[in-house]
Protein backbone atom coordinates (compact mmCIF):
# COMPACT_ATOMS: atom_id res chain seq x y z
CA UNK A 1 0.00 0.00 0.00
CA UNK A 2 1.04 3.56 -0.64
CA UNK A 3 2.59 5.34 2.37
CA UNK A 4 2.35 8.95 1.27
CA UNK A 5 2.65 11.76 3.79
CA UNK A 6 0.76 15.03 3.62
CA UNK A 7 -1.34 16.44 6.49
CA UNK A 8 -4.57 18.14 5.54
CA UNK A 9 -3.69 21.09 7.73
CA UNK A 10 -0.33 21.56 6.00
CA UNK A 11 -2.03 21.33 2.58
CA UNK A 12 -4.59 24.02 3.48
CA UNK A 13 -1.89 26.33 4.83
CA UNK A 14 0.29 25.81 1.74
CA UNK A 15 -2.52 26.05 -0.82
CA UNK A 16 -4.96 28.52 0.76
CA UNK A 17 -5.21 32.22 -0.17
CA UNK A 18 -3.18 34.77 1.72
CA UNK A 19 -4.98 36.82 4.42
CA UNK A 20 -6.92 39.70 2.95
CA UNK A 21 -6.73 38.37 -0.65
CA UNK A 22 -9.72 38.43 -2.99
CA UNK A 23 -11.57 35.08 -3.34
CA UNK A 24 -10.47 33.07 -6.36
CA UNK A 25 -13.43 32.91 -8.84
CA UNK A 26 -12.39 29.35 -9.67
CA UNK A 27 -13.43 28.22 -6.20
CA UNK A 28 -16.89 27.43 -7.64
CA UNK A 29 -15.53 24.80 -10.02
CA UNK A 30 -17.17 21.39 -9.70
CA UNK A 31 -14.12 19.53 -8.35
CA UNK A 32 -15.70 17.23 -5.78
CA UNK A 33 -13.82 14.34 -4.14
CA UNK A 34 -14.03 11.06 -6.00
CA UNK A 35 -12.37 7.64 -6.22
CA UNK A 36 -12.65 4.68 -3.89
CA UNK A 37 -13.04 4.21 -0.17
CA UNK A 38 -9.64 2.70 0.64
CA UNK A 39 -7.16 4.02 3.21
CA UNK A 40 -5.08 5.88 0.60
CA UNK A 41 -5.80 9.52 -0.15
CA UNK A 42 -4.38 11.62 -2.97
CA UNK A 43 -4.58 15.41 -2.74
CA UNK A 44 -4.37 17.06 -6.18
CA UNK A 45 -3.70 20.79 -6.57
CA UNK A 46 -4.72 22.23 -9.94
CA UNK A 47 -2.57 25.29 -10.58
CA UNK A 48 -3.80 28.32 -12.52
CA UNK A 49 -5.00 27.46 -16.06
CA UNK A 50 -4.92 23.74 -15.21
CA UNK A 51 -7.96 24.26 -12.93
CA UNK A 52 -10.42 22.73 -15.39
CA UNK A 53 -13.58 20.82 -14.44
CA UNK A 54 -12.97 18.63 -17.49
CA UNK A 55 -9.51 17.69 -16.16
CA UNK A 56 -11.00 16.88 -12.75
CA UNK A 57 -13.66 14.69 -14.38
CA UNK A 58 -11.04 12.84 -16.45
CA UNK A 59 -8.85 12.23 -13.35
CA UNK A 60 -11.89 10.86 -11.50
CA UNK A 61 -12.63 8.61 -14.47
CA UNK A 62 -9.13 7.09 -14.28
CA UNK A 63 -9.31 6.57 -10.48
CA UNK A 64 -12.90 5.32 -10.27
CA UNK A 65 -11.84 1.65 -10.06
CA UNK A 66 -9.00 2.29 -7.58
CA UNK A 67 -9.00 2.29 -3.76
CA UNK A 68 -7.70 5.87 -3.67
CA UNK A 69 -9.82 8.74 -2.41
CA UNK A 70 -8.99 11.74 -4.59
CA UNK A 71 -9.43 15.30 -3.30
CA UNK A 72 -8.93 18.55 -5.24
CA UNK A 73 -7.81 22.08 -4.41
CA UNK A 74 -7.37 25.05 -6.77
CA UNK A 75 -4.32 27.30 -6.30
CA UNK A 76 -2.53 30.07 -8.18
CA UNK A 77 1.06 28.82 -7.76
CA UNK A 78 2.81 25.51 -7.25
CA UNK A 79 2.85 24.86 -3.48
CA UNK A 80 6.16 24.02 -1.76
CA UNK A 81 7.10 20.39 -1.18
CA UNK A 82 4.80 18.69 1.32
CA UNK A 83 6.73 17.05 4.18
CA UNK A 84 5.10 13.72 5.10
CA UNK A 85 3.94 12.92 8.59
CA UNK A 86 4.58 9.52 10.17
CA UNK A 87 1.76 6.98 9.80
CA UNK A 88 -0.21 8.83 7.07
CA UNK A 89 -1.30 7.38 3.74
CA UNK A 90 -1.74 10.65 1.89
CA UNK A 91 0.08 11.77 -1.22
CA UNK A 92 0.21 15.16 -2.92
CA UNK A 93 0.48 16.07 -6.63
CA UNK A 94 0.36 19.55 -8.14
CA UNK A 95 -0.63 19.85 -11.82
CA UNK A 96 0.61 22.96 -13.65
CA UNK A 97 1.04 24.07 -17.27
CA UNK A 98 4.69 24.88 -17.98
CA UNK A 99 3.82 26.00 -21.53
CA UNK A 100 1.18 25.46 -24.19
CA UNK A 101 2.80 22.16 -25.13
CA UNK A 102 3.90 20.82 -21.71
CA UNK A 103 2.31 20.10 -18.35
CA UNK A 104 4.24 19.23 -15.17
CA UNK A 105 3.34 16.97 -12.27
CA UNK A 106 4.97 17.96 -8.95
CA UNK A 107 4.84 14.70 -6.97
CA UNK A 108 5.61 14.48 -3.26
CA UNK A 109 6.45 10.88 -2.32
CA UNK A 110 7.37 9.47 1.09
CA UNK A 111 11.09 8.72 1.24
CA UNK A 112 12.50 5.28 1.72
CA UNK A 113 14.87 6.79 4.30
CA UNK A 114 14.65 9.93 6.45
CA UNK A 115 17.07 11.58 4.02
CA UNK A 116 14.31 11.61 1.39
CA UNK A 117 11.52 12.77 3.66
CA UNK A 118 10.92 15.92 1.61
CA UNK A 119 11.79 14.61 -1.87
CA UNK A 120 9.85 16.09 -4.75
CA UNK A 121 9.75 14.51 -8.17
CA UNK A 122 8.81 16.54 -11.23
CA UNK A 123 7.39 14.77 -14.27
CA UNK A 124 7.04 16.50 -17.65
CA UNK A 125 3.96 15.57 -19.71
CA UNK A 126 4.10 16.60 -23.42
CA UNK A 127 0.86 18.06 -24.83
CA UNK A 128 0.03 18.07 -28.52
CA UNK A 129 -2.32 21.07 -28.67
CA UNK A 130 -2.58 22.46 -25.16
CA UNK A 131 -5.35 21.66 -22.71
CA UNK A 132 -7.82 20.22 -25.23
CA UNK A 133 -9.66 16.92 -24.79
CA UNK A 134 -6.61 14.91 -25.87
CA UNK A 135 -4.29 16.90 -23.56
CA UNK A 136 -6.65 16.44 -20.60
CA UNK A 137 -6.69 12.67 -21.20
CA UNK A 138 -2.87 12.54 -21.40
CA UNK A 139 -2.46 14.45 -18.11
CA UNK A 140 -5.00 12.26 -16.28
CA UNK A 141 -3.37 9.06 -17.60
CA UNK A 142 0.11 10.26 -16.60
CA UNK A 143 -1.08 11.14 -13.09
CA UNK A 144 -2.74 7.73 -12.70
CA UNK A 145 0.32 5.79 -13.91
CA UNK A 146 2.61 7.86 -11.65
CA UNK A 147 0.46 6.98 -8.63
CA UNK A 148 0.43 3.30 -9.64
CA UNK A 149 4.21 3.26 -10.00
CA UNK A 150 4.66 4.95 -6.62
CA UNK A 151 2.33 2.42 -4.98
CA UNK A 152 4.30 -0.47 -6.50
CA UNK A 153 7.57 1.02 -5.24
CA UNK A 154 6.32 1.75 -1.72
CA UNK A 155 7.52 -0.61 1.09
CA UNK A 156 4.82 -2.93 2.53
CA UNK A 157 3.03 -1.83 5.69
CA UNK A 158 4.28 -3.77 8.79
CA UNK A 159 1.78 -6.15 10.38
CA UNK A 160 0.56 -5.49 13.90
CA UNK A 161 2.33 -7.53 16.59
CA UNK A 162 2.02 -7.74 20.36
CA UNK A 163 5.79 -7.79 20.85
CA UNK A 164 8.09 -5.16 19.35
CA UNK A 165 9.98 -6.35 16.30
CA UNK A 166 13.64 -5.68 15.71
CA UNK A 167 14.30 -2.67 13.47
CA UNK A 168 14.75 -3.56 9.79
CA UNK A 169 18.15 -3.50 8.24
CA UNK A 170 18.94 -0.06 6.77
CA UNK A 171 18.35 0.28 3.05
CA UNK A 172 21.12 1.58 0.83
CA UNK A 173 20.96 5.33 0.45
CA UNK A 174 19.65 6.15 -3.05
CA UNK A 175 21.05 8.88 -5.24
CA UNK A 176 20.01 12.40 -4.21
CA UNK A 177 16.75 13.62 -5.79
CA UNK A 178 16.87 16.05 -8.73
CA UNK A 179 16.60 19.78 -8.23
CA UNK A 180 13.03 21.18 -8.15
CA UNK A 181 13.33 22.58 -11.70
CA UNK A 182 14.71 19.32 -13.17
CA UNK A 183 12.56 16.60 -14.71
CA UNK A 184 12.43 13.06 -13.31
CA UNK A 185 10.39 10.39 -15.04
CA UNK A 186 8.52 7.89 -12.88
CA UNK A 187 8.16 4.51 -14.58
CA UNK A 188 4.82 4.07 -16.28
CA UNK A 189 3.57 0.63 -15.26
CA UNK A 190 0.76 0.65 -17.80
CA UNK A 191 2.60 1.91 -20.90
CA UNK A 192 2.71 5.33 -22.48
CA UNK A 193 -0.82 4.93 -23.86
CA UNK A 194 -3.42 2.86 -22.08
CA UNK A 195 -6.01 0.99 -24.12
CA UNK A 196 -9.56 1.75 -23.04
CA UNK A 197 -13.06 0.66 -23.99
CA UNK A 198 -15.77 3.18 -24.76
CA UNK A 199 -19.47 2.58 -25.43
CA UNK A 200 -21.36 5.05 -27.60
CA UNK A 201 -25.16 5.29 -27.63
CA UNK A 202 -26.47 7.53 -30.38
CA UNK A 203 -29.49 8.73 -32.30
CA UNK A 204 -29.56 10.17 -35.79
CA UNK A 205 -31.40 10.75 -39.05
CA UNK A 206 -30.54 9.01 -42.32
CA UNK A 207 -31.28 9.45 -46.02
CA UNK A 208 -30.83 7.17 -49.06
CA UNK A 209 -31.32 7.87 -52.76
CA UNK A 210 -32.72 4.89 -54.70
CA UNK A 211 -32.91 6.01 -58.32
CA UNK A 212 -36.31 5.20 -59.83
CA UNK A 213 -37.72 4.43 -56.39
CA UNK A 214 -38.45 7.45 -54.17
CA UNK A 215 -35.68 8.47 -51.69
CA UNK A 216 -36.20 7.18 -48.15
CA UNK A 217 -35.43 8.87 -44.84
CA UNK A 218 -36.07 8.37 -41.12
CA UNK A 219 -34.64 8.13 -37.57
CA UNK A 220 -32.09 5.59 -36.38
CA UNK A 221 -30.60 4.22 -33.17
CA UNK A 222 -26.92 3.23 -33.02
CA UNK A 223 -24.69 1.41 -30.49
CA UNK A 224 -20.92 1.29 -30.89
CA UNK A 225 -18.19 -0.39 -28.83
CA UNK A 226 -14.75 1.17 -29.39
CA UNK A 227 -11.29 0.04 -28.35
CA UNK A 228 -9.03 3.11 -28.05
CA UNK A 229 -5.26 2.87 -28.50
CA UNK A 230 -3.79 6.37 -28.41
CA UNK A 231 -5.38 8.48 -31.19
CA UNK A 232 -6.43 5.40 -33.22
CA UNK A 233 -9.78 3.80 -32.34
CA UNK A 234 -11.26 0.60 -33.72
CA UNK A 235 -14.60 -0.93 -32.84
CA UNK A 236 -17.86 -2.39 -34.04
CA UNK A 237 -21.41 -1.11 -34.23
CA UNK A 238 -25.03 -2.13 -34.64
CA UNK A 239 -27.91 0.09 -35.69
CA UNK A 240 -31.64 -0.03 -36.30
CA UNK A 241 -33.73 2.41 -38.32
CA UNK A 242 -37.20 3.00 -39.67
CA UNK A 243 -37.91 4.90 -42.86
CA UNK A 244 -40.56 6.24 -45.15
CA UNK A 245 -40.63 8.09 -48.47
CA UNK A 246 -42.55 10.47 -50.63
CA UNK A 247 -44.30 9.35 -53.81
CA UNK A 248 -42.55 8.55 -57.08
CA UNK A 249 -44.48 8.98 -60.34
CA UNK A 250 -44.07 7.08 -63.60
CA UNK A 251 -46.39 6.73 -66.62
CA UNK A 252 -49.46 5.07 -65.20
CA UNK A 253 -47.83 4.29 -61.79
CA UNK A 254 -47.62 5.90 -58.33
CA UNK A 255 -45.12 4.39 -55.84
CA UNK A 256 -44.20 4.83 -52.15
CA UNK A 257 -41.93 2.91 -49.70
CA UNK A 258 -41.79 2.28 -45.98
CA UNK A 259 -40.03 -0.20 -43.70
CA UNK A 260 -37.22 -0.88 -41.23
CA UNK A 261 -33.54 -1.80 -41.48
CA UNK A 262 -30.96 -3.46 -39.24
CA UNK A 263 -27.19 -3.18 -39.71
CA UNK A 264 -23.84 -4.09 -38.16
CA UNK A 265 -20.17 -3.70 -39.00
CA UNK A 266 -16.71 -2.51 -38.05
CA UNK A 267 -15.61 1.12 -37.67
CA UNK A 268 -12.37 2.97 -37.12
CA UNK A 269 -11.40 6.55 -36.40
CA UNK A 270 -8.34 8.76 -36.22
CA UNK A 271 -8.58 11.62 -33.70
CA UNK A 272 -6.87 15.01 -33.64
CA UNK A 273 -8.01 17.12 -30.72
CA UNK A 274 -11.79 17.44 -30.69
CA UNK A 275 -12.09 16.29 -34.33
CA UNK A 276 -11.98 12.75 -35.70
CA UNK A 277 -12.11 11.21 -39.16
CA UNK A 278 -14.03 7.94 -39.20
CA UNK A 279 -14.92 5.16 -41.63
CA UNK A 280 -16.86 1.92 -41.43
CA UNK A 281 -17.66 -1.26 -43.35
CA UNK A 282 -20.59 -3.60 -42.75
CA UNK A 283 -23.90 -4.85 -44.01
CA UNK A 284 -27.62 -4.32 -43.49
CA UNK A 285 -30.96 -6.07 -43.98
CA UNK A 286 -34.04 -4.12 -44.96
CA UNK A 287 -37.66 -5.16 -44.52
CA UNK A 288 -39.49 -3.16 -47.18
CA UNK A 289 -43.15 -2.61 -47.99
CA UNK A 290 -44.06 -1.20 -51.42
CA UNK A 291 -47.21 0.90 -51.73
CA UNK A 292 -47.92 0.97 -55.50
CA UNK A 293 -50.99 2.05 -57.48
CA UNK A 294 -51.79 2.20 -61.19
CA UNK A 295 -53.80 5.09 -62.60
CA UNK A 296 -56.12 2.90 -64.69
CA UNK A 297 -56.64 -0.49 -63.08
CA UNK A 298 -58.85 -1.61 -65.95
CA UNK A 299 -56.25 -0.88 -68.64
CA UNK A 300 -53.03 -1.68 -66.75
CA UNK A 301 -51.95 -4.46 -64.45
CA UNK A 302 -48.99 -4.00 -62.07
CA UNK A 303 -46.56 -6.90 -61.78
CA UNK A 304 -45.32 -6.26 -58.21
CA UNK A 305 -45.74 -8.14 -54.97
CA UNK A 306 -47.07 -5.77 -52.31
CA UNK A 307 -46.11 -8.06 -49.40
CA UNK A 308 -43.09 -7.02 -47.23
CA UNK A 309 -39.85 -8.16 -48.84
CA UNK A 310 -36.29 -8.53 -47.56
CA UNK A 311 -33.34 -6.77 -49.22
CA UNK A 312 -29.67 -7.07 -48.29
CA UNK A 313 -26.82 -4.61 -48.78
CA UNK A 314 -23.06 -4.40 -48.19
CA UNK A 315 -22.52 -0.90 -46.73
CA UNK A 316 -19.73 1.64 -46.28
CA UNK A 317 -19.58 4.94 -44.40
CA UNK A 318 -17.06 7.75 -43.99
CA UNK A 319 -17.14 11.22 -42.49
CA UNK A 320 -16.17 13.55 -39.65
CA UNK A 321 -17.04 13.68 -35.95
CA UNK A 322 -16.63 16.48 -33.39
CA UNK A 323 -16.57 15.82 -29.65
CA UNK A 324 -17.21 18.11 -26.70
CA UNK A 325 -16.96 16.40 -23.30
CA UNK A 326 -18.79 13.07 -23.62
CA UNK A 327 -21.08 14.22 -26.46
CA UNK A 328 -20.10 13.58 -30.09
CA UNK A 329 -21.72 14.91 -33.27
CA UNK A 330 -21.07 13.23 -36.61
CA UNK A 331 -21.82 13.71 -40.29
CA UNK A 332 -21.31 10.61 -42.43
CA UNK A 333 -21.59 9.84 -46.12
CA UNK A 334 -23.19 6.44 -46.83
CA UNK A 335 -22.90 4.13 -49.80
CA UNK A 336 -24.51 0.72 -50.20
CA UNK A 337 -24.93 -1.91 -52.93
CA UNK A 338 -28.29 -3.61 -53.37
CA UNK A 339 -27.61 -7.28 -54.01
CA UNK A 340 -30.86 -7.83 -55.90
CA UNK A 341 -32.02 -5.91 -58.97
CA UNK A 342 -35.44 -4.28 -58.59
CA UNK A 343 -37.73 -3.02 -61.37
CA UNK A 344 -41.45 -2.35 -61.71
CA UNK A 345 -43.35 -3.67 -64.74
CA UNK A 346 -46.85 -2.94 -65.96
CA UNK A 347 -48.87 -5.09 -68.35
CA UNK A 348 -50.85 -3.15 -70.93
CA UNK A 349 -52.87 -5.77 -72.70
CA UNK A 350 -50.22 -8.19 -73.94
CA UNK A 351 -47.37 -5.66 -73.80
CA UNK A 352 -45.05 -5.76 -70.76
CA UNK A 353 -42.99 -2.65 -70.04
CA UNK A 354 -40.65 -1.56 -67.22
CA UNK A 355 -41.63 1.86 -65.84
CA UNK A 356 -39.32 2.17 -62.77
CA UNK A 357 -35.94 0.69 -61.87
CA UNK A 358 -34.10 1.01 -58.54
CA UNK A 359 -30.38 1.84 -58.41
CA UNK A 360 -28.09 -0.97 -57.32
CA UNK A 361 -25.53 1.56 -55.94
CA UNK A 362 -27.36 3.84 -53.50
CA UNK A 363 -25.70 6.90 -51.89
CA UNK A 364 -26.91 8.47 -48.66
CA UNK A 365 -26.04 10.50 -45.57
CA UNK A 366 -26.40 10.28 -41.79
CA UNK A 367 -26.43 13.06 -39.18
CA UNK A 368 -26.02 11.78 -35.61
CA UNK A 369 -25.31 12.60 -31.98
CA UNK A 370 -23.98 10.09 -29.44
CA UNK A 371 -22.96 9.87 -25.77
CA UNK A 372 -19.77 8.12 -24.65
CA UNK A 373 -20.12 6.03 -21.47
Secondary structure, DSSP 8 states (H G I E B T S, - for coil): -------HHHHHHHHS--TT----GGGGS----EE--SS-EEEEEEEGGG--HHHHHHHHHHHTTSS-EEEEEEESS--------TT--EEEEEEEEEETTEEEEEEE---SSGGGTT-EEEEEEE-SSSSSHHHHHHHHHHHHHHHHHHHHHS-------SS----------------TTS------TT-SS--EEEEEEEEEEEEEEEBTEEEEEEEEEEEEEEEEETTEEEEEEEEEEEEEE--EEETTEEEEEEEEEEEEEEEEEEEETTEEEEEEEEEEEEEEEEEEEES-TTTEEEE---S-EEEEEEEEEEEEEEEETTEEEEEEEEEEEESS--EEEEEETTEEEEEEEB-SEEEEEEEEEEEE-
